[in-house]
Amino acid sequence: MKLLKRIAGTFLAAVIALGCTSAYASTADISGSSSSSSTAASADVRPGTSRDGYIRWTGSAVPLSGRKYYIDRTVKLSKKSKVVFPAGSTLELRSGADLQIFVGSSLQIRGDLVIQEGARMTVSGTLVTAVGSSLENCGKFTSTKSSSVKISSAFTSKENAETVFGGEVLIYQAGVLRGEGGMTFAASSDVTVTGSVNVSAGGRLFAKGKLAVTLNGRIVQSGDLCLYSRLVNSGMVTLNYGSRYFKSDSAVLAVTKSGRITDNRAAPPAETVRPLPEPLPEGKTLRGIDVSSWQETIDWKRVKGAGVDFAMLRSSFYVKKDKTFDYNIVEAQKAGVLVGVYHYCYAESVAEAREEARYFMSVIEPYEIDFPVVLDFEDPELEHLGKSKLTSIAKAFMDELKNAGYYTMLYANKHWLENMLDMSRLSEYDVWLAEWHTAPTWSGNFGMWQFSSEGRVSGIRGDVDLNICYRDYYKAIIDGNYKR
């Protein structure tokens, strides 16, 4: 794997007008709580606090990390108000709540926001969901034509929710807009997708304004797509089996040179048509590669023909998606190559590790994964942190993945495994060893070995990393009912 320089977490979203030669060769106290609280006070519950530990928020107190807040009445953020709910905080809009963000005000969510059934949120100013946060709408969410909504995390519209976007909507690379029910991009909307829009089976997306999918953006439809205006696709639009596509007479679907539309509506779900591997006989090994944008465009049919059984794909690094990931995972699986995924980590603290892990999962969530989900931890610029801290960072990252249900693995080189990580604290996780040698010399246990960085494989220009897999991870993931 190639070492990259740290990348600043700044995303630039452009608003777009719309509508081996041979097989396999190696070489928290709140002073701003309202005194008019209707919550009943008792000896064990202070005014403004509910029995479940939540504190009523009226819009005046500064939210603190580690605290849980709720709204159950009208709260207005007036002009020039700038409110940040920090990482580790929670805000619940309960039944009867009406949170209004006026023009000129802003609300930034770095923790978790839940709009419960019977609650509503109206944005006429700016709403920002930062990387690592989450917003779940079970009630009513509306952004008006004067608003700006910037999504860099998971924004989920649940099955019976009402979600209507107007004004500017920017879905950044780290952003995932999920629709389990109906969602509408209103006629006043100007939506740019650089991340992902995923509509579940039974969901509906009504696109009535300007909609643009950028080079790295994607829309994955397992429900209905109803197009009333203009959609410019420079990324990837996928219509899955069971989805339906409706287009008004005046609507336009424009596809640029880099854009792709995959229509799977006529075929059964992919898992029933993809070639599946035979059980791995005892003693047999699998041959694999690991790739990223360094390999540019890969001819996956030729790679499969060259005898490659599996591929580990870089999906992300820091909080940025690998620009070739979507292409690689789709085309590799079409060719019958088993796929695992890895994230190159730059985290310098446990909090940053958890943030990167959540970002990693947001990138891979739309796809089915055959092999382990891997932390790539090897950056030499992190070595000054020391063994204990680096081990805590690695454990926090992998624990996030494990708790989400993934079969999780650690990739590191021999130097890191022996000197930079306390492997006794990471013993529950499999290891993918990087040691470019004729035979591995690390004494620990590992399930995969990256033995060369100078391999040559048909269908790939230049050098590529080569690997051997000793364990049947595909079967282990299926039999263990791990998340795929």
C-alpha atoms as one frame of an Amber mdcrd trajectory, in Angstrom:
protein
   0.000   0.000   0.000   1.254   3.459  -0.776   1.906   6.049   1.983   0.088
   9.355   1.469   0.532  12.796   3.027  -2.150  13.882   5.550  -5.102  15.443
   3.808  -6.983  18.369   5.391 -10.622  17.548   6.151 -11.989  20.221   3.860
 -14.484  19.295   1.245 -15.162  21.364  -1.870 -18.605  20.815  -3.382 -19.330
  22.458  -6.717 -22.931  23.444  -7.243 -23.820  22.193 -10.689 -26.871  23.535
 -12.502 -29.239  20.734 -13.293 -32.866  19.647 -12.933  -0.087 -11.787 -13.913
   1.646 -10.428 -18.173   1.059 -14.000 -17.066  -1.229 -14.922 -14.276   0.429
 -13.846 -11.043   3.988 -12.649 -10.810   5.826 -11.386  -7.719   9.061  -9.325
  -8.051 -22.292  18.801  30.207 -24.477  21.966  34.677 -26.680  23.895  32.229
 -27.465  27.445  33.347 -29.692  28.230  30.422 -32.488  25.764  31.183 -35.913
  27.373  31.081 -37.564  28.141  34.451 -40.898  27.630  32.756 -40.201  23.950
  32.245 -43.312  21.841  32.231 -41.348  18.786  33.331 -42.476  17.745  36.832
 -39.729  18.328  39.432 -39.096  15.880  42.258 -36.411  15.098  44.814 -34.444
  13.068  42.315 -35.040  15.084  39.173 -33.827  18.689  38.984 -35.930  21.241
  37.035 -35.381  21.048  33.343 -34.181  17.469  33.487 -36.209  14.403  32.643
 -35.908  11.126  34.522 -33.938   9.567  31.708 -31.096  12.076  32.076 -32.080
  14.372  29.220 -32.017  18.165  29.730 -34.647  20.407  28.133 -32.964  22.709
  25.653 -34.615  26.085  24.927 -32.077  27.444  22.507 -30.182  29.646  24.992
 -27.777  27.240  26.715 -24.507  26.236  25.078 -24.647  22.488  24.330 -21.879
  20.442  25.952 -20.248  17.207  24.949 -21.451  14.141  26.827 -24.868  15.669
  27.559 -28.264  14.627  26.261 -30.864  17.254  25.397 -34.488  17.306  24.302
 -37.017  19.735  22.857 -40.769  19.237  23.304 -42.088  22.683  22.316 -41.256
  25.456  19.854 -37.639  26.606  19.813 -36.473  29.298  17.412 -32.914  30.082
  16.367 -33.129  33.749  15.380 -30.932  35.615  12.935 -27.196  35.502  13.694
 -27.594  32.571  16.113 -24.830  30.024  15.704 -25.299  26.815  17.670 -23.020
  23.772  17.726 -23.964  20.448  19.274 -20.511  18.924  19.868 -19.358  15.383
  19.346 -20.674  13.136  22.105 -23.896  15.137  22.550 -27.444  14.073  21.687
 -30.467  16.191  20.794 -33.949  14.671  20.631 -36.898  16.485  19.108 -39.814
  14.835  20.896 -43.487  14.809  19.959 -44.725  18.418  19.952 -41.281  19.854
  19.249 -40.895  22.467  16.532 -37.300  23.539  15.929 -37.062  26.516  13.574
 -33.754  27.707  12.140 -34.349  31.188  10.755 -32.581  32.875   7.839 -29.127
  34.043   8.952 -28.811  31.459  11.746 -26.992  28.160  11.743 -27.063  24.815
  13.528 -24.105  22.458  13.358 -24.512  18.863  14.494 -21.371  16.984  15.525
 -23.188  14.476  17.746 -26.562  12.826  17.194 -29.900  14.426  16.305 -33.181
  12.523  16.326 -36.482  13.942  15.090 -39.101  11.717  16.684 -42.582  10.986
  15.401 -44.811  14.037  15.981 -41.847  16.454  15.937 -40.774  18.810  13.201
 -37.689  20.732  12.145 -37.704  23.603   9.661 -34.501  25.041   8.231 -34.435
  28.437   6.549 -30.847  29.181   7.535 -27.898  26.767   7.569 -27.770  23.199
   8.827 -24.462  21.311   8.905 -24.075  17.663   9.835 -20.365  17.082  10.420
 -18.358  13.941   9.792 -19.064  11.373  12.526 -22.496  12.770  13.412 -25.911
  11.339  12.618 -29.372  12.727  11.905 -32.413  10.468  11.960 -35.795  11.803
  10.933 -38.889   9.906  12.108 -41.097  13.005  12.013 -41.082  15.966   9.645
 -38.023  17.727   8.222 -38.258  20.674   5.823 -35.611  22.955   4.390 -36.928
  26.026   2.570 -35.723  27.749  -0.568 -33.476  30.141   1.449 -31.696  27.313
   3.279 -28.336  25.648   2.956 -28.067  22.048   4.130 -24.594  20.529   4.190
 -24.370  16.790   4.825 -21.065  15.119   5.716 -22.479  12.188   7.681 -25.429
   9.821   7.827 -28.803  11.557   7.315 -31.600   8.977   7.473 -35.238   9.537
   6.592 -37.197   6.684   8.189 -40.114   4.849   6.631 -43.035   7.048   7.860
 -41.094  10.311   7.987 -41.686  13.347   5.785 -38.483  14.809   4.388 -38.519
  17.747   1.968 -35.402  19.567   0.801 -35.508  23.024  -0.769 -32.689  25.487
  -1.364 -29.043  24.446  -1.522 -28.276  20.861  -0.553 -24.670  19.666  -0.586
 -24.023  15.998   0.083 -20.273  15.810   0.550 -18.044  12.785   0.013 -18.530
  11.663   3.645 -22.268  12.217   3.421 -24.857   9.501   3.002 -28.513  10.458
   2.550 -30.663   7.384   3.174 -34.328   7.225   2.288 -36.438   4.415   3.752
 -39.725   6.154   2.924 -40.542   9.183   0.815 -38.056  12.009   0.222 -38.555
  15.061  -1.974 -36.106  17.433  -3.595 -38.533  20.376  -4.031 -38.748  22.544
  -7.118 -36.661  25.198  -5.300 -33.872  22.754  -4.523 -30.372  22.754  -5.942
 -28.824  19.436  -4.932 -25.228  18.374  -5.502 -24.265  14.801  -4.673 -20.561
  14.161  -4.143 -21.285  11.450  -1.574 -24.190   9.016  -1.695 -27.968   8.952
  -1.903 -29.380   5.508  -1.087 -33.091   4.778  -1.421 -34.196   1.484   0.127
 -36.706  -0.945  -1.314 -40.137   0.592  -0.703 -38.653   4.098  -0.563 -39.315
   6.898  -3.026 -37.244   9.841  -4.211 -39.071  12.699  -5.944 -36.596  14.950
  -7.775 -38.341  18.212  -8.738 -35.429  20.695  -8.677 -31.864  20.803  -9.916
 -29.954  17.617  -9.202 -26.323  16.913 -10.032 -24.241  13.840  -9.317 -20.535
  14.687  -9.434 -17.672  12.482 -10.532 -17.392  10.755  -7.121 -21.101  10.857
  -6.310 -23.614   8.076  -6.540 -27.340   7.451  -6.319 -28.364   3.889  -5.510
 -32.061   3.223  -6.025 -33.682   0.101  -4.658 -36.970   2.017  -4.431 -38.611
   4.441  -6.863 -36.958   7.360  -8.620 -39.416   9.979  -9.891 -37.729  12.600
 -12.050 -39.582  15.847 -12.806 -36.745  18.186 -13.742 -33.109  17.780 -14.788
 -30.554  15.339 -13.468 -26.968  15.664 -14.632 -25.003  12.531 -13.861 -21.210
  12.645 -13.879 -20.914   9.850 -11.316 -22.923   6.684 -10.904 -26.660   6.054
 -10.816 -27.765   2.503 -10.074 -31.299   1.191 -10.444 -31.534  -2.078  -8.529
 -33.869  -5.009  -8.974 -37.389  -4.066  -7.832 -36.879  -0.318  -8.258 -38.979
   1.745 -10.623 -38.036   4.803 -12.675 -40.620   7.443 -13.610 -39.851  10.461
 -15.771 -42.153  13.358 -16.684 -42.288  14.519 -20.266 -40.318  17.678 -19.436
 -37.653  15.942 -17.324 -34.105  15.479 -18.602 -31.576  12.831 -17.612 -28.181
  13.938 -18.890 -25.110  11.740 -18.604 -21.658  13.234 -19.034 -18.609  11.419
 -20.339 -17.639  10.203 -16.841 -21.180   9.275 -15.827 -22.501   5.740 -15.612
 -25.984   4.332 -15.264 -26.364   0.726 -14.174 -29.803  -0.721 -14.720 -30.303
  -3.910 -12.705 -34.103  -3.744 -12.679 -34.582  -6.642 -15.023 -32.200  -8.968
 -13.191 -32.604 -10.734  -9.843 -30.652  -9.280  -6.881 -26.914  -9.350  -7.454
 -26.241 -11.954  -4.785 -28.118 -14.582  -6.789 -26.226 -13.958 -10.016 -22.688
 -13.285  -8.798 -20.409 -16.282  -9.042 -19.826 -17.697  -5.571 -16.659 -19.501
  -4.488 -16.438 -23.175  -3.766 -15.624 -24.121  -0.177 -11.890 -23.777   0.386
 -10.316 -27.224   0.674  -8.068 -27.862   3.626  -4.535 -26.681   2.950  -5.444
 -24.608  -0.089  -4.566 -20.911  -0.306  -6.168 -18.089  -2.291  -4.247 -15.635
  -4.418  -5.093 -11.967  -4.147  -4.139  -8.364  -4.755  -4.761  -5.045  -2.980
  -5.433  -1.923  -5.004  -6.289   1.770  -4.759  -6.366   4.810  -7.014  -2.641
   4.259  -7.580  -3.568   1.502 -10.025  -5.970   3.783 -11.935  -8.493   1.964
 -14.154  -8.376  -1.827 -13.846  -9.685  -4.385 -16.312 -11.244  -6.753 -13.777
 -12.199  -9.421 -16.282  -8.549  -9.823 -17.229  -7.558  -9.794 -13.539  -9.941
 -12.665 -12.841  -8.673 -14.493 -15.880  -5.140 -14.129 -14.537  -6.023 -16.344
 -11.578  -6.773 -13.708  -8.919  -9.243 -15.079  -6.352  -9.714 -12.001  -4.142
  -8.946  -8.282  -3.999  -8.597  -5.961  -1.016  -9.836  -2.518  -2.114  -8.930
   0.781  -0.507 -12.235   2.536   0.112 -10.965   5.547   2.032  -8.175   7.343
   3.861  -8.541   9.943   6.670 -12.065  11.232   5.814 -11.766  11.027   2.053
 -13.007   8.349  -0.301 -10.699   6.639  -2.776 -11.778   7.944  -6.155 -11.650
   4.492  -7.750 -13.477   2.585  -4.985 -16.985   2.574  -6.471 -15.711   1.436
  -9.829 -13.445  -1.217  -8.376 -15.981  -2.885  -6.095 -18.691  -3.005  -8.752
 -16.483  -4.268 -11.539 -14.464  -6.711  -9.427 -17.604  -8.425  -8.145 -19.069
  -8.541 -11.623 -15.960 -10.401 -12.708 -16.320 -12.925  -9.879 -13.485 -11.637
  -7.704 -14.132 -11.765  -3.943 -13.645  -8.341  -2.333 -12.523  -7.043   1.047
 -12.008  -3.383   1.937  -9.447  -1.349   3.860  -9.104   2.173   5.262  -5.712
   3.919   5.590  -5.796   5.544   9.041  -4.223   8.883  10.029  -5.914   9.173
  13.462  -3.807  10.653  16.274  -6.345  10.047  19.071  -9.036   7.579  20.064
 -11.719  10.155  19.178 -10.236  10.638  15.709 -10.003   6.867  15.256 -13.703
   6.455  15.970 -14.507   9.310  13.593 -12.464   7.729  10.801 -14.033   4.319
  11.459 -17.540   5.773  11.161 -16.546   7.497   7.948 -15.097   4.242   6.616
 -18.374   2.433   7.334 -20.401   5.185   5.635 -18.387   4.630   2.451 -18.718
   0.837   2.324 -22.291   0.612   3.668 -24.020   0.482   0.258 -22.018  -2.550
  -0.819 -21.850  -6.238  -0.019 -18.415  -7.239   1.313 -17.034 -10.774   0.899
 -13.774 -10.571   2.845 -12.703  -8.780   6.064 -13.060  -5.051   6.728  -9.545
  -3.851   7.493  -7.702  -1.121   9.396  -4.511  -0.209   7.514  -2.249   1.199
  10.259   1.339   1.892   9.264   1.931   5.615   8.711   5.462   6.477   9.920
   4.407  10.043  10.843   2.352   8.531  13.692   5.191   6.608  15.316   6.006
   9.495  17.704   2.713   8.761  19.514   4.239   5.658  21.060   3.185   2.057
  21.384   0.493   2.437  24.072  -1.369   5.264  22.334  -1.103   3.706  18.892
  -2.522   0.465  20.271  -5.451   2.361  21.851  -6.117   4.079  18.537  -6.078
   0.810  16.615  -8.327  -0.915  19.149 -10.852   1.964  19.145 -11.020   1.902
  15.354 -11.475  -1.844  15.089 -13.911  -1.989  18.016 -16.180   0.421  16.112
 -16.176  -1.938  13.135 -16.667  -5.061  15.261 -19.571  -3.468  17.185 -21.214
  -2.667  13.856 -21.111  -6.373  12.988 -18.175  -6.553  10.581 -15.465  -9.224
  10.469 -12.560  -6.956  11.325  -8.862  -7.269  10.598  -5.586  -5.371  11.141
  -3.078  -4.693   8.357   0.416  -3.698   9.433   4.016  -4.365   8.550   6.390
  -6.420  10.669   8.025  -3.317  12.215   4.675  -2.019  13.478   3.528  -5.434
  14.673   6.714  -5.934  16.682   7.530  -2.401  17.860   4.592   0.004  17.517
   1.598  -2.091  18.604   0.898  -4.157  21.732  -0.537  -7.189  20.010  -1.666
  -8.731  23.318  -4.338  -6.009  23.442  -5.382  -6.712  19.859  -5.380 -10.498
  20.004  -9.083 -10.843  19.120  -8.404  -9.487  15.634  -6.893 -11.312  12.674
  -3.728  -9.929  11.133  -2.890  -9.229   7.522   0.892  -9.190   7.508   2.903
  -6.978   5.181   6.375  -8.385   4.791   7.974  -8.295   1.371  10.103 -11.375
   1.560  10.449 -14.804   0.105   8.986 -16.225   3.340   7.307 -14.517   6.347
   9.567 -14.089   9.381   7.084 -12.493  11.822   6.362 -15.046  14.557   2.729
 -14.094  15.216  -0.403 -15.586  13.683  -1.793 -14.096  10.490  -4.493 -14.980
   8.011  -3.187 -13.100   5.001   0.307 -12.246   3.856   1.255  -9.414   1.517
   4.512 -10.705   0.155   5.323  -8.295  -2.673   4.731  -4.726  -3.825   6.096
  -5.367  -7.284   3.717  -7.902  -8.709   2.469  -7.849 -12.248  -1.101  -8.922
 -13.072  -2.840  -8.879 -16.417  -5.400  -6.043 -16.547  -3.405  -3.728 -14.260
  -0.833  -1.211 -15.449   2.395  -1.248 -13.476   3.159  -2.814 -10.123   0.555
  -4.158  -7.726   0.725  -5.690  -4.225   0.394  -9.463  -4.118  -1.139 -11.484
  -1.288  -1.793 -15.016  -0.125  -4.842 -15.876   2.007  -4.664 -18.924   4.273
  -8.200 -18.845   5.726 -11.650 -19.166   4.185 -12.874 -15.711   5.208 -15.841
 -15.832   2.869 -17.219 -18.929   4.612 -16.360 -17.540   8.064 -18.289 -14.336
   7.344 -21.319 -16.201   5.984 -21.368 -18.862   8.703 -20.761 -16.295  11.461
 -23.585 -14.093  10.175 -21.305 -11.079  10.000 -22.448  -7.867   8.356 -21.665
  -7.787   4.687
